[in-house]
Amino acid sequence: MEQSKGRRLILCPLPFQGHINPMLELPFRECLAELLSDGMNSENPIACLISDPLFNFTRSVAESFKLPTIILRTGCAASFALISQVKHVYPLDLPTMPNCDTEDLYQLITNMVNESKASYGLIFNTFEDLEGHALATIRQEYHPNIPIFSLGPFHKCGPTTSSSSSSLLAQDQSCISWLNAQAPKSVVYIAWGLANSGQPFLWVVRPGLVQGSDWLETLPDGLLKALNKRAHVVKWAPQKEVLAHPAVGAFWTHCGWNSTLEGICEGVPMICTPCFGDQMVNARYVSDVWKVGMQLEHGIERGEVERTIRRLMVEEEGEEIKDRALKLMEAANLCHKEGGSSYLLLDGLVQYALSL
């Protein structure tokens, strides 16, 4: 790709996402164009560009090379079906979040939806047995010429060992040894805190998570000593290995989509404490639609936490949830096998991309 010579600029944005992202977009657009140009001239030319819709400039770059764009959505289909309708609720006087410009957020969502509707197809990190209704809703709303491919769960296609992890934080393998000493289905795996439930728990406390504290300094004096061997605290854990461990009986999660899928794929019931974004939708589906978990409806209050843990781990209600979680796990494990929904749709995606 020809490039004119000249003086260079050094860009120094403020360290905020809204300032950094546009400046990163400039070299990324140029880099993408160069990659596509090289690919078009190779012995194996590029069939299409698969891109996240948040990169709303990639379609225009692809079009300059007469390449079709297929959108990749890494979140759940239900949340996408919801944000597709955001244009109908925007005029309402809704509460806003501090330090969040609602106009910018609205424009971001609108651009993402528009890019998706202008694409040649949509890929979702989900599977038909999990989100068949949401996928059907999207297929009904979108033009028939825009096929929908549910190819998830993506993480089931990759390596399962911690040595292949892409985590930015070092994973503490001591938690696996500790889990080996626990009774089957007895441990609550959490990224929060609890002490009065009577259940053993593995707690991930990320360094620097609490302002003014490096790690565990803000915990009450003597708490860990009082818990003795019933608790194990680490800075970071190999989550997929932990969830697959036979000692783990529940997962207390913020319900990010990756964590939700990982819990489903291992048949682990979930306790949901969503924070923002699609986590709210994910948590509601876990507790009310798939019914493979419970949501803390009244915040993180000591008595509420204790009651919820006991309901899930000890009482009959929890047994019913565990049964449903195991059935959903079986469906997740079948979808990538020959003849499964994700297997067939992946083959369909390949054939479709080659036909464009």
VOPAGU-2260 file (C-alpha; in pm, 1 decimal, decimal comma):
REM VOPAGU-2260
SITE   aa  ch    i         X         Y         Z
SITE  MET   A    0       0,0       0,0       0,0
SITE  GLU   A    1     149,2     332,8    -107,0
SITE  GLN   A    2     208,5     587,6     163,9
SITE  SER   A    3     313,2     951,1     129,8
SITE  LYS   A    4     621,9    1069,1     316,2
SITE  GLY   A    5     613,5    1357,6     558,7
SITE  ARG   A    6     654,1    1472,2     917,3
SITE  ARG   A    7     509,8    1260,9    1199,6
SITE  LEU   A    8     288,3    1365,2    1488,4
SITE  ILE   A    9     297,0    1241,0    1846,2
SITE  LEU   A   10     -48,8    1232,1    2004,8
SITE  CYS   A   11     -75,7    1276,9    2383,0
SITE  PRO   A   12    -437,8    1223,7    2490,1
SITE  LEU   A   13    -573,8    1264,3    2839,5
SITE  PRO   A   14    -577,7     924,5    3015,7
SITE  PHE   A   15    -953,1     878,5    2971,7
SITE  GLN   A   16   -1122,3     627,3    2746,3
SITE  GLY   A   17   -1318,3     892,0    2557,1
SITE  HIS   A   18    -993,4    1067,8    2465,9
SITE  ILE   A   19    -773,2     764,0    2404,5
SITE  ASN   A   20   -1009,7     561,3    2183,6
SITE  PRO   A   21   -1044,0     818,4    1900,9
SITE  MET   A   22    -665,7     857,8    1882,4
SITE  LEU   A   23    -612,6     482,3    1872,9
SITE  GLU   A   24    -867,9     468,2    1593,8
SITE  LEU   A   25    -646,6     670,9    1360,1
SITE  PRO   A   26    -350,8     427,2    1338,3
SITE  PHE   A   27    -582,9     124,9    1369,4
SITE  ARG   A   28    -779,6     230,1    1061,1
SITE  GLU   A   29    -454,0     269,9     866,5
SITE  CYS   A   30    -320,1     -62,6     995,7
SITE  LEU   A   31    -644,0    -240,5     902,4
SITE  ALA   A   32    -634,9     -96,5     550,5
SITE  GLU   A   33    -276,6    -215,2     507,6
SITE  LEU   A   34    -361,9    -566,5     630,9
SITE  LEU   A   35    -659,6    -590,9     396,6
SITE  SER   A   36    -453,9    -464,7     104,2
SITE  ASP   A   37    -184,2    -725,3     167,0
SITE  GLY   A   38    -447,6    -996,1     207,1
SITE  MET   A   39    -622,8    -912,8    -118,7
SITE  ASN   A   40    -296,4    -957,2    -308,8
SITE  SER   A   41    -206,1   -1292,9    -152,7
SITE  GLU   A   42    -257,7   -1639,9    -300,6
SITE  ASN   A   43    -542,5   -1691,3     -51,9
SITE  PRO   A   44    -744,3   -1368,2     -76,2
SITE  ILE   A   45    -958,3   -1247,2     213,2
SITE  ALA   A   46   -1323,0   -1356,0     192,5
SITE  CYS   A   47   -1466,8   -1112,7     446,9
SITE  LEU   A   48   -1387,4    -902,0     753,1
SITE  ILE   A   49   -1526,4   -1010,4    1091,5
SITE  SER   A   50   -1538,1    -714,9    1331,0
SITE  ASP   A   51   -1682,5    -603,8    1664,3
SITE  PRO   A   52   -1952,7    -339,8    1597,3
SITE  LEU   A   53   -1789,6    -102,4    1847,2
SITE  PHE   A   54   -1518,9     -52,7    1582,3
SITE  ASN   A   55   -1766,9     136,3    1368,8
SITE  PHE   A   56   -1505,0     244,3    1113,4
SITE  THR   A   57   -1406,7    -106,4     999,1
SITE  ARG   A   58   -1698,2    -144,0     756,7
SITE  SER   A   59   -1599,6     166,4     558,8
SITE  VAL   A   60   -1241,4      37,9     534,2
SITE  ALA   A   61   -1363,6    -304,2     418,2
SITE  GLU   A   62   -1597,8    -145,6     163,9
SITE  SER   A   63   -1305,4      41,3       9,1
SITE  PHE   A   64   -1166,1    -303,6     -79,4
SITE  LYS   A   65   -1512,6    -433,4    -180,1
SITE  LEU   A   66   -1507,9    -674,3     114,0
SITE  PRO   A   67   -1820,6    -775,1     308,2
SITE  THR   A   68   -1826,4    -727,1     686,0
SITE  ILE   A   69   -1972,2    -975,3     935,1
SITE  ILE   A   70   -2035,7    -849,2    1289,3
SITE  LEU   A   71   -1910,4   -1042,3    1593,4
SITE  ARG   A   72   -2105,0    -988,9    1917,4
SITE  THR   A   73   -1929,2   -1132,0    2223,5
SITE  GLY   A   74   -2216,9   -1060,3    2463,2
SITE  CYS   A   75   -2547,4   -1241,4    2503,5
SITE  ALA   A   76   -2813,8   -1229,8    2233,9
SITE  ALA   A   77   -3080,2   -1113,4    2481,5
SITE  SER   A   78   -2893,5    -792,7    2567,7
SITE  PHE   A   79   -2841,6    -720,7    2197,0
SITE  ALA   A   80   -3212,8    -769,0    2130,7
SITE  LEU   A   81   -3276,0    -519,6    2411,1
SITE  ILE   A   82   -3037,6    -247,0    2292,7
SITE  SER   A   83   -3175,6    -281,0    1940,0
SITE  GLN   A   84   -3490,7    -118,0    2081,5
SITE  VAL   A   85   -3310,2     166,4    2261,3
SITE  LYS   A   86   -3430,5     422,5    2007,8
SITE  HIS   A   87   -3783,4     371,6    2138,4
SITE  VAL   A   88   -3696,9     452,6    2501,6
SITE  TYR   A   89   -3443,9     733,5    2459,5
SITE  PRO   A   90   -3694,9    1025,8    2488,8
SITE  LEU   A   91   -3801,1     909,9    2837,4
SITE  ASP   A   92   -3663,0    1096,2    3138,9
SITE  LEU   A   93   -3450,0     815,8    3284,7
SITE  PRO   A   94   -3206,5     839,0    3578,6
SITE  THR   A   95   -2845,3     890,8    3473,1
SITE  MET   A   96   -2517,2     765,0    3615,0
SITE  PRO   A   97   -2251,4     999,3    3757,9
SITE  ASN   A   98   -1971,7    1088,1    3515,6
SITE  CYS   A   99   -2163,3     933,2    3225,2
SITE  ASP   A  100   -2282,2    1138,2    2928,2
SITE  THR   A  101   -2612,0     976,9    2824,7
SITE  GLU   A  102   -2593,3    1133,9    2479,7
SITE  ASP   A  103   -2254,8     968,7    2415,7
SITE  LEU   A  104   -2386,2     635,2    2542,8
SITE  TYR   A  105   -2695,0     662,7    2323,7
SITE  GLN   A  106   -2479,8     742,5    2019,6
SITE  LEU   A  107   -2247,9     449,0    2093,8
SITE  ILE   A  108   -2541,2     206,1    2111,2
SITE  THR   A  109   -2704,7     356,5    1801,2
SITE  ASN   A  110   -2383,0     324,0    1600,7
SITE  MET   A  111   -2342,4     -37,1    1712,3
SITE  VAL   A  112   -2697,5    -126,3    1607,9
SITE  ASN   A  113   -2662,9      55,1    1274,4
SITE  GLU   A  114   -2334,0    -120,4    1196,6
SITE  SER   A  115   -2495,6    -454,5    1274,6
SITE  LYS   A  116   -2793,4    -387,1    1048,2
SITE  ALA   A  117   -2563,3    -278,1     764,4
SITE  SER   A  118   -2350,8    -593,6     787,7
SITE  TYR   A  119   -2368,3    -917,3     589,8
SITE  GLY   A  120   -2427,4   -1129,5     900,1
SITE  LEU   A  121   -2409,0   -1151,8    1280,6
SITE  ILE   A  122   -2210,6   -1394,7    1497,0
SITE  PHE   A  123   -2305,8   -1444,3    1863,6
SITE  ASN   A  124   -2116,1   -1609,5    2148,3
SITE  THR   A  125   -2414,3   -1817,9    2255,3
SITE  PHE   A  126   -2598,3   -2134,3    2150,7
SITE  GLU   A  127   -2949,4   -2219,2    2035,3
SITE  ASP   A  128   -3057,6   -2423,8    2338,0
SITE  LEU   A  129   -2960,0   -2135,2    2566,8
SITE  GLU   A  130   -3096,8   -1830,0    2382,8
SITE  GLY   A  131   -3322,1   -1968,1    2112,0
SITE  HIS   A  132   -3601,1   -1718,3    2187,2
SITE  ALA   A  133   -3371,5   -1412,5    2181,3
SITE  LEU   A  134   -3204,4   -1533,7    1860,8
SITE  ALA   A  135   -3545,7   -1586,8    1699,4
SITE  THR   A  136   -3641,3   -1229,8    1794,7
SITE  ILE   A  137   -3326,9   -1091,3    1630,5
SITE  ARG   A  138   -3377,7   -1305,3    1319,4
SITE  GLN   A  139   -3733,3   -1174,2    1291,6
SITE  GLU   A  140   -3629,7    -808,6    1325,6
SITE  TYR   A  141   -3332,1    -816,1    1091,1
SITE  HIS   A  142   -3350,9    -844,4     713,0
SITE  PRO   A  143   -3372,6   -1206,8     590,8
SITE  ASN   A  144   -3051,0   -1149,1     395,8
SITE  ILE   A  145   -2859,3   -1095,2     722,8
SITE  PRO   A  146   -2806,2   -1446,6     862,9
SITE  ILE   A  147   -2751,1   -1501,7    1235,9
SITE  PHE   A  148   -2485,5   -1750,6    1350,9
SITE  SER   A  149   -2481,5   -1864,2    1715,7
SITE  LEU   A  150   -2139,5   -2030,7    1747,1
SITE  GLY   A  151   -2075,6   -2027,9    2122,4
SITE  PRO   A  152   -1965,5   -2095,0    2381,3
SITE  PHE   A  153   -1636,5   -1971,4    2233,2
SITE  HIS   A  154   -1424,9   -2070,9    2532,9
SITE  LYS   A  155   -1514,7   -2437,5    2479,0
SITE  CYS   A  156   -1323,5   -2429,5    2149,5
SITE  GLY   A  157    -991,5   -2325,8    2305,3
SITE  PRO   A  158    -736,5   -2483,4    2541,4
SITE  THR   A  159    -856,3   -2551,8    2896,0
SITE  THR   A  160    -523,5   -2542,7    3083,1
SITE  SER   A  161    -412,0   -2240,1    3283,1
SITE  SER   A  162     -80,3   -2237,0    3094,3
SITE  SER   A  163    -270,9   -2116,8    2787,9
SITE  SER   A  164    -462,4   -1846,4    2975,5
SITE  SER   A  165    -477,5   -1492,1    2838,4
SITE  SER   A  166    -530,2   -1342,8    3185,7
SITE  LEU   A  167    -341,6   -1019,1    3250,6
SITE  LEU   A  168    -303,8   -1110,8    3619,8
SITE  ALA   A  169     -98,3   -1399,2    3758,0
SITE  GLN   A  170    -323,7   -1691,0    3851,5
SITE  ASP   A  171    -273,4   -1841,8    4196,8
SITE  GLN   A  172    -270,3   -2220,9    4152,4
SITE  SER   A  173    -277,2   -2278,4    4530,1
SITE  CYS   A  174    -655,3   -2257,6    4511,0
SITE  ILE   A  175    -666,5   -2584,2    4313,4
SITE  SER   A  176    -473,5   -2767,2    4586,5
SITE  TRP   A  177    -708,7   -2621,5    4846,4
SITE  LEU   A  178   -1013,6   -2730,4    4644,0
SITE  ASN   A  179    -874,3   -3083,7    4624,8
SITE  ALA   A  180    -915,3   -3108,1    5003,4
SITE  GLN   A  181   -1282,8   -3000,1    5003,4
SITE  ALA   A  182   -1597,3   -3213,7    4982,7
SITE  PRO   A  183   -1771,7   -3237,1    4642,4
SITE  LYS   A  184   -2006,7   -2946,6    4557,3
SITE  SER   A  185   -1939,9   -2776,7    4892,3
SITE  VAL   A  186   -1740,0   -2467,2    4793,6
SITE  VAL   A  187   -1875,5   -2129,0    4689,6
SITE  TYR   A  188   -1644,2   -1962,0    4435,8
SITE  ILE   A  189   -1677,0   -1586,4    4465,3
SITE  ALA   A  190   -1540,5   -1251,0    4371,9
SITE  TRP   A  191   -1710,0   -1097,5    4678,7
SITE  GLY   A  192   -1716,5   -1178,0    5050,8
SITE  LEU   A  193   -1906,2   -1395,2    5300,3
SITE  ALA   A  194   -1836,3   -1556,2    5636,8
SITE  ASN   A  195   -2161,0   -1652,4    5810,7
SITE  SER   A  196   -2301,3   -1899,1    5556,5
SITE  GLY   A  197   -2120,0   -2196,8    5708,1
SITE  GLN   A  198   -1993,9   -2304,0    5364,4
SITE  PRO   A  199   -1625,7   -2320,0    5268,3
SITE  PHE   A  200   -1544,6   -2055,5    5010,2
SITE  LEU   A  201   -1273,2   -1956,2    4766,7
SITE  TRP   A  202   -1251,2   -1577,7    4747,2
SITE  VAL   A  203   -1076,7   -1381,8    4472,1
SITE  VAL   A  204    -974,2   -1034,1    4590,9
SITE  ARG   A  205    -803,1    -843,9    4312,6
SITE  PRO   A  206    -513,3    -622,5    4430,8
SITE  GLY   A  207    -603,1    -253,3    4438,8
SITE  LEU   A  208    -976,1    -323,4    4410,4
SITE  VAL   A  209   -1053,2    -123,1    4726,1
SITE  GLN   A  210    -938,4     237,6    4718,2
SITE  GLY   A  211    -662,4     304,2    4970,9
SITE  SER   A  212    -582,9     -65,9    5013,5
SITE  ASP   A  213    -322,9    -282,7    4841,6
SITE  TRP   A  214    -504,2    -608,4    4914,1
SITE  LEU   A  215    -663,4    -738,3    5239,2
SITE  GLU   A  216    -583,5    -452,2    5476,0
SITE  THR   A  217    -947,7    -339,1    5502,8
SITE  LEU   A  218   -1077,7    -676,7    5624,9
SITE  PRO   A  219   -1176,5    -689,5    5994,6
SITE  ASP   A  220    -892,7    -793,6    6225,9
SITE  GLY   A  221    -883,3   -1166,1    6288,0
SITE  LEU   A  222   -1141,7   -1254,3    6020,7
SITE  LEU   A  223    -923,6   -1489,3    5817,3
SITE  LYS   A  224    -785,0   -1651,0    6131,0
SITE  ALA   A  225   -1137,4   -1708,4    6263,9
SITE  LEU   A  226   -1241,4   -1870,9    5937,6
SITE  ASN   A  227    -946,6   -2108,8    5970,4
SITE  LYS   A  228    -934,9   -2354,5    5677,7
SITE  ARG   A  229   -1291,3   -2281,9    5566,8
SITE  ALA   A  230   -1176,1   -1995,4    5345,5
SITE  HIS   A  231    -900,8   -1956,8    5089,5
SITE  VAL   A  232    -822,1   -1608,5    4956,0
SITE  VAL   A  233    -620,2   -1546,7    4637,9
SITE  LYS   A  234    -542,0   -1243,6    4424,3
SITE  TRP   A  235    -650,8   -1414,8    4102,7
SITE  ALA   A  236    -761,6   -1765,5    4008,8
SITE  PRO   A  237    -772,4   -1984,7    3696,5
SITE  GLN   A  238   -1148,4   -1944,4    3672,6
SITE  LYS   A  239   -1225,2   -2215,8    3417,3
SITE  GLU   A  240   -1023,6   -2470,4    3618,5
SITE  VAL   A  241   -1192,9   -2364,1    3941,5
SITE  LEU   A  242   -1545,0   -2389,8    3798,5
SITE  ALA   A  243   -1466,1   -2732,9    3654,8
SITE  HIS   A  244   -1342,9   -2861,6    3992,6
SITE  PRO   A  245   -1579,2   -3116,8    4155,6
SITE  ALA   A  246   -1557,5   -2937,0    4492,5
SITE  VAL   A  247   -1722,9   -2620,8    4358,7
SITE  GLY   A  248   -2097,7   -2609,9    4423,5
SITE  ALA   A  249   -2180,3   -2243,7    4354,1
SITE  PHE   A  250   -2036,5   -1938,9    4177,8
SITE  TRP   A  251   -2098,8   -1588,2    4314,7
SITE  THR   A  252   -2052,8   -1366,0    4011,9
SITE  HIS   A  253   -2111,5   -1019,2    3869,5
SITE  CYS   A  254   -2261,1   -1197,7    3564,1
SITE  GLY   A  255   -2030,7   -1075,5    3291,1
SITE  TRP   A  256   -2119,3   -1283,2    2985,4
SITE  ASN   A  257   -1792,1   -1480,5    2979,1
SITE  SER   A  258   -1830,6   -1573,8    3346,8
SITE  THR   A  259   -2196,8   -1661,3    3295,3
SITE  LEU   A  260   -2116,6   -1893,5    3004,4
SITE  GLU   A  261   -1829,9   -2055,2    3196,3
SITE  GLY   A  262   -2061,1   -2124,7    3489,9
SITE  ILE   A  263   -2328,0   -2270,8    3260,1
SITE  CYS   A  264   -2077,9   -2493,0    3078,2
SITE  GLU   A  265   -1963,6   -2648,2    3408,1
SITE  GLY   A  266   -2313,5   -2687,6    3552,3
SITE  VAL   A  267   -2237,7   -2459,6    3848,8
SITE  PRO   A  268   -2536,0   -2271,2    3999,9
SITE  MET   A  269   -2480,1   -1897,2    4030,5
SITE  ILE   A  270   -2543,3   -1622,3    4283,9
SITE  CYS   A  271   -2581,6   -1300,2    4088,0
SITE  THR   A  272   -2470,8    -950,3    4184,3
SITE  PRO   A  273   -2469,4    -752,7    3858,1
SITE  CYS   A  274   -2310,3    -408,2    3844,0
SITE  PHE   A  275   -2378,7    -245,5    3506,1
SITE  GLY   A  276   -2433,5    -293,6    3133,8
SITE  ASP   A  277   -2545,6    -632,4    3004,9
SITE  GLN   A  278   -2477,5    -786,8    3347,5
SITE  MET   A  279   -2830,3    -685,4    3452,8
SITE  VAL   A  280   -2984,8    -879,4    3163,9
SITE  ASN   A  281   -2753,5   -1177,6    3215,1
SITE  ALA   A  282   -2838,5   -1197,9    3586,0
SITE  ARG   A  283   -3212,3   -1182,5    3519,8
SITE  TYR   A  284   -3185,6   -1466,3    3268,1
SITE  VAL   A  285   -2979,8   -1675,9    3513,2
SITE  SER   A  286   -3232,4   -1633,2    3795,5
SITE  ASP   A  287   -3570,1   -1597,9    3620,3
SITE  VAL   A  288   -3545,8   -1751,4    3270,6
SITE  TRP   A  289   -3299,8   -2041,4    3289,1
SITE  LYS   A  290   -3347,3   -2065,0    3668,8
SITE  VAL   A  291   -2992,5   -2187,6    3730,1
SITE  GLY   A  292   -2912,6   -1935,0    4001,8
SITE  MET   A  293   -3036,7   -1669,9    4242,7
SITE  GLN   A  294   -3008,0   -1293,9    4242,7
SITE  LEU   A  295   -2934,9   -1084,8    4552,2
SITE  GLU   A  296   -3235,6    -856,3    4518,4
SITE  HIS   A  297   -3167,5    -635,0    4821,7
SITE  GLY   A  298   -2796,0    -566,5    4790,0
SITE  ILE   A  299   -2502,6    -722,0    4972,3
SITE  GLU   A  300   -2645,2    -732,8    5324,0
SITE  ARG   A  301   -2511,7    -984,3    5576,3
SITE  GLY   A  302   -2839,2   -1163,2    5645,2
SITE  GLU   A  303   -2940,1   -1166,1    5278,5
SITE  VAL   A  304   -2607,1   -1320,2    5176,3
SITE  GLU   A  305   -2629,0   -1589,5    5443,8
SITE  ARG   A  306   -2987,2   -1681,2    5351,3
SITE  THR   A  307   -2912,4   -1696,2    4979,3
SITE  ILE   A  308   -2607,3   -1919,1    5026,1
SITE  ARG   A  309   -2804,6   -2159,9    5243,8
SITE  ARG   A  310   -3099,6   -2166,4    5001,6
SITE  LEU   A  311   -2868,2   -2258,2    4716,7
SITE  MET   A  312   -2629,3   -2495,3    4893,6
SITE  VAL   A  313   -2846,8   -2672,5    5152,4
SITE  GLU   A  314   -3220,2   -2640,7    5087,9
SITE  GLU   A  315   -3445,9   -2825,1    4840,1
SITE  GLU   A  316   -3478,6   -2514,9    4621,8
SITE  GLY   A  317   -3104,2   -2532,1    4562,0
SITE  GLU   A  318   -3126,0   -2898,2    4456,9
SITE  GLU   A  319   -3378,5   -2808,8    4186,8
SITE  ILE   A  320   -3149,8   -2531,3    4062,6
SITE  LYS   A  321   -2855,2   -2772,7    4050,6
SITE  ASP   A  322   -3058,9   -3019,7    3842,4
SITE  ARG   A  323   -3145,9   -2748,6    3588,9
SITE  ALA   A  324   -2782,8   -2631,9    3579,3
SITE  LEU   A  325   -2664,7   -2985,2    3496,1
SITE  LYS   A  326   -2918,8   -3016,6    3212,7
SITE  LEU   A  327   -2806,0   -2683,9    3066,8
SITE  MET   A  328   -2442,4   -2798,8    3094,6
SITE  GLU   A  329   -2527,3   -3109,8    2891,5
SITE  ALA   A  330   -2682,5   -2893,6    2619,3
SITE  ALA   A  331   -2374,3   -2669,3    2614,8
SITE  ASN   A  332   -2142,8   -2967,9    2579,4
SITE  LEU   A  333   -2342,6   -3109,5    2287,3
SITE  CYS   A  334   -2367,2   -2794,7    2074,3
SITE  HIS   A  335   -2004,7   -2810,6    1949,7
SITE  LYS   A  336   -2009,8   -3181,8    1877,5
SITE  GLU   A  337   -2082,1   -3313,9    1528,4
SITE  GLY   A  338   -2446,1   -3245,4    1449,6
SITE  GLY   A  339   -2479,3   -2988,0    1729,7
SITE  SER   A  340   -2626,6   -2643,7    1663,0
SITE  SER   A  341   -2299,2   -2448,0    1691,2
SITE  TYR   A  342   -2115,6   -2713,2    1485,7
SITE  LEU   A  343   -2368,1   -2688,6    1201,4
SITE  LEU   A  344   -2386,7   -2308,1    1212,7
SITE  LEU   A  345   -2006,2   -2278,4    1201,5
SITE  ASP   A  346   -2004,9   -2489,5     886,1
SITE  GLY   A  347   -2283,7   -2269,3     752,0
SITE  LEU   A  348   -2081,5   -1955,3     829,1
SITE  VAL   A  349   -1780,0   -2088,8     637,2
SITE  GLN   A  350   -1993,0   -2170,8     333,4
SITE  TYR   A  351   -2167,9   -1833,6     353,4
SITE  ALA   A  352   -1841,9   -1635,2     379,9
SITE  LEU   A  353   -1696,7   -1817,2      78,6
SITE  SER   A  354   -2009,2   -1739,7    -123,7
SITE  LEU   A  355   -1997,3   -1363,1     -68,2
